Amino acid sequence: MKHDKQKIKKIFYAIVLILLLFAYLVGGLVPRAINVSAELGVPCSASGMAVLEMETGRVLDSKNMDKQLKMASTTKIVTALTVINNCENLDEPFKISDKAVGIEGTSIYLRRGEVLTARELLYGLMLRSGNDASVALALHCAESVEKFAELMNKTAQDCGAKNSHFVNPHGLDADGHYTTAYDLALITTKALQNSTFKEIVSTKNIKISGGETGTRYFVNKNRLINSLEGCVGVKTGFTSGAGRCLVSAVERDGMTVVCVVLNDGPMFEESANLLNRAFEVYHNAELLPSYNFICNIPTINGEKNKVRVYNPVGFSYPMTAEEQARVSVDYDLPNQISAPIVAEQKVGTARVYLDDELLFETDILAMESVDSDKIIDKIKDIVDKF
């Protein structure tokens, strides 16, 4: 009897263990790999992540940012920028290629013989993630999808992306089709400098042409557009191989911050947390004002005994409050300058440092001309006028 009770207990514990294991695997209770970023201190479960300030390109936070990963429909950022750069007239109607009809995945349901413009298709591409729109645009700009992919790779390279390669315009999983979080952030910062691209990706909803095929209404699939203050896009993506991917951008307080997460389950929530935290931790600090008067420098043999000097170009940089306390500006200037001096003549260099790291340098110029008081120089000036 005692042995029977022990046997029943063992069976009971075994069943409990099996049920717990089943709950973990099926119920999603397996703990996810969480990375608390050193810079922003925000949990991020993405396989790759990068947060960049757009103007300076400063990396505010990252996780595996140079790891080559699949990127799903965030590919279409490169597709859109390539079309904008290579299509002469975005508003010229053209007939949709039969090869663009019935493409697998997300679609805007293009029909054979339909006539649309590249601009209309770009809205379908970026708001609704139409894979058919991506192929239609590719075949409008190049003789084949393969040739268009070559243009995409050139676009990426021109943006500074060094660890990416594209073989299609839609982002469906394919061999040789990959990017990194950092590369995609670089491409996005470049794309957002294009007013057409920015206008399209920041659109919440739009109606495009009707005619025989009927009017289409596109609503942006990026829900951060409506929920996150200052959000100006950019693109969602998902495939079974890439997981959930999101590129987002926010403008606030004189800064634009771009966030890329690749293979990130809670992509909207974690991207919003990263972006909000970026604006809490960093601010756009003016470290060197533009048109900044620096000092008067004594002149040698000048009709004026001094010349005013300044730096016309200023410099701002995203910084934490603690970092800004460690910034210094070095003015490399001579003790005196020999006349004649011409207005806007370079007389020195201004350098901005964070500790010992050089952040920025620019020329220091004379604000005014100073003639020489030497007789020989005056004669030379008279001769030069004739």
Secondary structure, 3 states (H helix, E strand, C coil): CHHHHHHHHHHHHHHHHHHHHHHHHHCCCCCCCCEECCCCCCEECCCEEEEEECCCCCEEEEECCCCCECCHHHHHHHHHHHHHHHCCCCCCCEECCHHHCCCCCCCCCCCCCCEECHHHHHHHHHHCCCHHHHHHHHHHHCCCHHHHHHHHHHHHHHCCCCCCECCCCCCCCCCCCEECHHHHHHHHHHHHCCHHHHHHHCCCEEEECCHHHCCEEEECCCCHHHHCCCEEEEEEEEECCCEEEEEEEEEECCEEEEEEEECCCCHHHHHHHHHHHHHHHCEEEEEECCCEEEEEEEEECECCCEEEEEECCCEEEEECHHHHCCEEEEEECCCCEECCECCCCEEEEEEEEECCEEEEEEEEEECCCECECCHHHHHHHHHHHC
